[in-house]
Amino acid sequence: MELTLLGTGAPAGLPRHGCPCAACATAVGDEARAATALLVDGALLLDLTPGAAFAAARAGYSLTGVVQVLLSHPHAGPAVEFPAGLPAPGRVPDGRELALISGHRVRAVPLDSPGTGYEVTGPDSTRLLYLPPGAAPAGLAAPAEPYDMVLLDVLGRPSALAQLRATGAVGPTTDVLAVHLDHTVPPGPELHRRLAAAGARAVPDGETVVVGEYHAVPDLPRRTLVLGGARSGKSVEAERRLAALPDVLYVATGGTREEDPDWAERVAAHRERRPASWRTAETRDLPPLLAREGGPLLIDCLSLWLTDAMDSVGAWDDDTWAQGGRSALHERVDALVAAVRATTRTVVAVSNEVGSGVVPATASGRRFRDELGRLNAAFAAECEQVLLVVAGQALPLRG
């Protein structure tokens, strides 16, 4: 089964007409995208969008062989012209299946939002799933048979991809293509970096892909350390890296602080940002979690873990530090690093990068800065990927 992507953008396209944002200004060439529309084997058109006939002609195809036009969602972009000779577009009731004279079978997939998803089985028995913008399947049963290809709003609705992975509908060999791409993410390297972190890819408008053909997608790093200064966006970056994975456990190492409204506000902001399906554990006992089998861990953050560890060994007192506190702390750090080295779980950890700031005025402040630098370096040595976040921009240091 061959699939030609006549467009891969959001309904309003990319760039959006009249939008002055930086993402739209740089969406040129292969990064400019018309509203998403898919042509399957020249016989099935999924979503009729502006300029579909011209887009097909540019890709070397004609719409004259189309026997079925299906709509997945109300189109909110520019007016859509109806090319002469095309079958009347329509939508299929949820759960209903169509058998086309071309040999394709199409089943309408119920969604958790307005619109219809389509599962298409080709004459060669390959299977693809296409979802409209911002949608996820409703009521998927597990285990599901993996699709050969899935096309969905990866960046706008990463939880949909996580849900598909949780049921087995997206497996290690499933080719995940991002469509409905909007100006909320800068095009070019940043777009492809974020997609790679979700185990997905994007292709230019007009490209034809073969469903079931293997495409190498960067493996998701099993261990990642995200560094950054205060309010750099490091936690957002860490959360984004796991948003498309199921069964995530958020490990909060900060604990609770009574009568500290600012801390409570920060904790609430983090909770509101996280997917509702994520679980939370408030603990600083990290080695047992790392040793246990299970889903991905997001550890936020190592600097708070170190603060607690230094509290417990009396590291703030010079005499205690000299008389065993240093060695006790290093034993705890070594145990944590050994647990990271041995873990089989996917781990994303957050930590502060404090080595680039001013030199602390107190001995205890300098001690914390030095020990956090050592912890970050030791933890990073065990990670496949290390990122530094500055002003919300993630800079890869490794991987």
Helices and strands as residue ranges (DSSP letters): E 2-7, H 22-25, G 29-31, E 37-40, E 44-46, H 52-58, E 68-70, E 97-99, E 105-109, E 117-121, E 127-130, E 149-152, H 158-167, E 175-178, H 189-197, E 208-210, E 223-228, H 234-242, E 249-252, H 261-273, E 279-282, H 286-291, E 297-300, H 302-312, H 318-320, I 321-325, H 326-342, E 347-352, H 363-381, E 385-390, E 393-398
